Amino acid sequence: SFQISAVFPQLTVLENVRVALQRKAGWVHQFWCSERGLARLDGRVAQLLAEVGLDGQQGRLAGDLPYGSKRALEIATTLATEPELMLLDEPTQGMGAEDIARVVELVRRVARGRPVLMVEHNMSAVADLADTITVLQHGKVLSEGSYETVSRDPRVLEAYMGSQASLEGAHA
């Protein structure tokens, strides 16, 4: 799932998930398929949409969805490909508190039974979800471990919060 919304805004929620299922089914180069043929995918579409909390939204245009629901739709299309590993790039970026809580719970649900590699800057979401956190600075590992360990690491505090001396100097 990408940092920037990657839904087809002119297609319905149903059609967005169908496209992902068509790819999984190997129908990528099949440019014409009857509605009846596509309807065979609708049971799985309904399951995926229920899993991400979008049941009942099948007929809605993806472009009309609120931002948090678009992120949920992206996760549904990702799940449609049955990934062994889910890669999520800032799934809560640009969201309000209500949407963040919903997406955190969604990621927790879909992560059951599969590894998830997530890039995220929202520390509340990271603390809620991550088993292991790796902090990078200039492409190198600065610290790794639990949230408790990483959030107290002096190197992390220095890199992302500044030194105590620089903080005190800013207030002088």
Buried (B, 14 or more C-beta within 10 A) or exposed (E): BEEEBBBBEEBBBBBBBBBBBBEEBEBEEEEEBEEEEBEEBBEBBBBBBEBBBBEEBBEBBBEEBEBBBBBBBBBBBBBBEEEEEBEBBBBBBEBEEEBBBBBBEBBEEBBEEEEBEBEBEBEEBBBBBBEEBEBEEEEEEBBEBEBEEBBEBEEBBBBEEEEEEEEEEEEE
